[in-house]
Amino acid sequence: MAAGRLTSAADRQEERAAFALVREEADGTEHVAWGMALPDGRAVTFGTDNVGEWSSPAGAARLMFADLRWL
């Protein structure tokens, strides 16, 4: 991105690749899966025991009942 260039929200989101999926439980604990947005819009997540492939970061968050937090 060039210095001084105005960017839209979509441009800024495309620049982000890493995200976390966070779900707060009733007892205050948080479950986190780390993820990466892929260039084609899909996403991959890395949990404690597994790896997942999703149609999008937002789709992963929705299906995992978690909040999407861009890093």
N, C-alpha and C positions, 0 to 999 in steps of 0.2 A: 504494500500500500504506500503510495507516495505521500510525503509530508504535506499537510494542509488540504488533502483531498477529503471531501465530504463522503461519508459512506452511509448506506441505508442499513436498517436492522438486518435485512437478509444478507448483505455483504459481510457484516460483522459475524453473523452466525456461521457463514460458510468458512470463515477463517478459524473457527474453533474446531478442535478435533476431539479433545479429551473431555470426558464428563464423568460424573458420579451419579449413581442411583441410590437414593437414601430413603429409607422407610423408618419412621419413628414408631416404636412399639409402645404399648400401654405402660410398660415398666421403665420407660425412658431409654431403652437401648436403641441403637441405630444399626440397621443392616445396610451395608454398602456393597454395591457392585461397581467396579470401574468399567468404563467403556470408551470406545473410540468410534467417532463418526467416520465412515468410509467415503471416498470421493463420489461414489454413485448414490449417496443418500442413505444407504443401509448403515447398520451399526453392529458392532461386536462388543459383547460384555464379558468380563472376567470376574467370576465370583470366587468364593472360597473353595468350592468343589467342582465348578463347571465353567464352561465357556458357552456363550449363546450367540446366535446370529439373528438379527432382527431387521424388519423392513425400514426402521428409522429409530433414532434415539428416543423420540417422543413415544413411539410405539412400544419400545422396550419398557419405558417408564410406566406407561398405562397398563401393560400386561403384567408387570411385576408389582403393581400397586405401590409405586415409589415416586418420589419427586426427582425431577431431572435438574441437575445442577452442573452448568458448564464450568469447566476449570480454566 
